[in-house]
Amino acid sequence: MSRTTVLRRTRTVAVASLIAAAAFSLTACGGGESDSDAKGGSASATASGTSGGSGGSGGSSGGSGEGIGAEAGSASEGSSSASRCTTGHLEAAWSNFEGGPDMTYGRQQTARVVLKNTGSSDCTMVGFPGVQLQTEHGETWDLRRTDDKPKPVRVAAGGRVTFDITFLASTRDDDKKFAPDQVVITPPNDRRNISLDWPYGGALLDQSGATHPGTFVGPVSTPE
């Protein structure tokens, strides 16, 4: 988005003064920058690294949706000269981390997503994914980020990285509820997204308008 250039002339001085406002990009802030608490994170669900894309915009591809372990393949933290990982060479799936969440439990839980490098060469990923939850009726919720500082991760061909969605399930009849149907994921520094079905049923406590919600997303990291 850019502002209109303003050109002013004076009658006494035959010199034109050109004033231009610098254009700014509607992308996420750099990884780890936030003005809020760790559990509240940043207000944007935009994929965050050095630049990013919206959690619900751009082209889309489907993930496998199957629960898988994160231990297979190779990923390591640290700087790397490998090119960045792109959505076209990534596959998303839910991890079987701790057996998956229990939607009848009223405290914070974790749903872990695995991103697999399906390309033929190593790639590098750093930052936060954009995550947008969608109901079957079209409501959306762009998840906030933690203020954890992301670390660059080099992902070998066939290797995996993970990120966590921490959430509060709705367990009371009088709760304001948000029932996810689809989870739209935009990998860090990309604008294309991957969609996964929400496999756990139930509903989340709807805190989509809260400043420090109990539902948020963390950065990509090496599998534990």
Secondary structure, DSSP 8 states (H G I E B T S, - for coil): -----EEE--SS----EEE-------S---TT--SS-TTT--S--S-BSSS---TT-S-EEE-----B-S-SS-EEES---S-B--GGGEEEEEB-GGG---TT--S-EEEEEEEEE-SSS-EEE-SB-EEEEE-TTS-EEE-EE-------EEE-TT-EEEEEEEE-B--STTS-EE--SEEEEE-TT-S-EEEEE--S-S-EE--TT-SS-S-EE---B---
